[in-house]
Amino acid sequence: MADHIRVERDDAVLRITLDRPDRLNAAPPAMFDEIRAALHDLDGARAVLFSGAGRAFCSGADIAGVDGTLDPAAALTYHYNPTLAAIADLSVPVISAVRGPAAGIGCSLALAADFCVAADDAYFLQAFVNIGLVPDGGASWMLPRLIGRARATRMMLLGERVPAATALEWGMIHTVTDGAALDDEALALARRLAAGPTIALGLMRRNLAFALDHEYAATMAREAAAQRTARDTADAVEGGMAFLGKRPPVFRGA
């Protein structure tokens, strides 16, 4: 049973809500263990949507909230990092809906999504410098690739908040919306993706991650292999038939 998150199904969308609103959804290691467990068996879900209860997405890690004895490196190695790696390896699209702070490990979780939809009051923060620590949860890898070295350096070494509007301008997130519309807009995007050719979408997100660390030729070879896999799916057959028939495709995720 999950104590720190809520897990719900909305048709083909798996909705995971960080559920510690009294702590601005500060994340103890157990929360990330629960997220990883929820992702272990998608049971037919074709998209995943992360959000936070209350007025925050996630204010960061809460290691001391357990018993105050867990070493931060151990918490990252055995709890937070495996969950972020599991998200990266998912075979379905991932969306995050962010209001209020997405700080520290919460920032890493929000930006681990393929699409980050932010409310106009959202902000992204790497404040580790203010307490003599270093960014973690893959932030040092992720941020330079999203926004470039100069902006990532500014964000991490100065520990400044990045408001949603700036994050959009920098290319860090997908879109900004009015806070009242955040949940509906994020869910609509999740449903749209869940209605897509799931196998092809999963191959796309993995190819994108591969391409960040591999040369052009290796990436083209991987694309060719992925194309072979995608072409053998029922959704590819449906897509071709729909194109020839001049009608919208009805993908089944297979």
Steps between C-alpha positions, in 0.01 A plus 500: 500500500633845405526751785653793313332493159158441347476272200192512277401390152323731260430263211844447344674765714677402822477800735756521780447781750764592759287516810667685787340843456578601859872469413467646148541140385856477630616156393639247746680204341190286552299729270732424210489130586121519476521678164733231368265227622206672328694507173609137522182365341316752284215252453400642165559867580628686194612825665608611848407833658681636809357779711513628857220537751430848630702806405832339407640239270791398724717714727793257487630196684405431860770265621484619859125440495559126534721471806781745433760227460500410129809616315410727203719303261331178606156658460590603146665171407229269631180704484489820293731413210350155424157661472619770263677232296176300489315805367763545229458136398120504481338384177225766519496882497531689829343836587552714809257766622683753716359769724701684763851378571679221318821507700798269532396142435152636419651705218674187370174305514304773320758531223537123461162511325476524122261792541502735799184713524539778755255733670583867481598494870743211456874537541801272467783513751840347567579659837766255615767772494316676782558204733844395377383200298496416128215439253398137469238275346667539161468881498864546394433283194149622423518877535790574259324290236171680550615860537872511420805519721485872579142491625553172685805651670299806598219288636723271704786724618281799587204299632244734346136419435405459136136610457276306264505772234881503498512119495281507189716766334810290573345185352498320835128419495220437252244767584368739767134525584271670749507320832129426489542323167816305584346165588261498205768603250752245625241224503385589148859470378542168683180366343614614155830316541327194646291481182811495283713214362644399837782276381622762255481772764703288742762439233513874426566600861773239535659605170506861616680402820746282305577779254608736778806286569578334166632607164295557186572165336417300812175691540397434140569130548286497812221681316508238226465220757217686673327556166506126438338439840239771446411378152408158637233643734126496446500877549730544199260294290209709626691821431568398140142392440365821651731706280385321187138520608531871584365448852637556852691197633376309802810377681479218753847518646610170349 
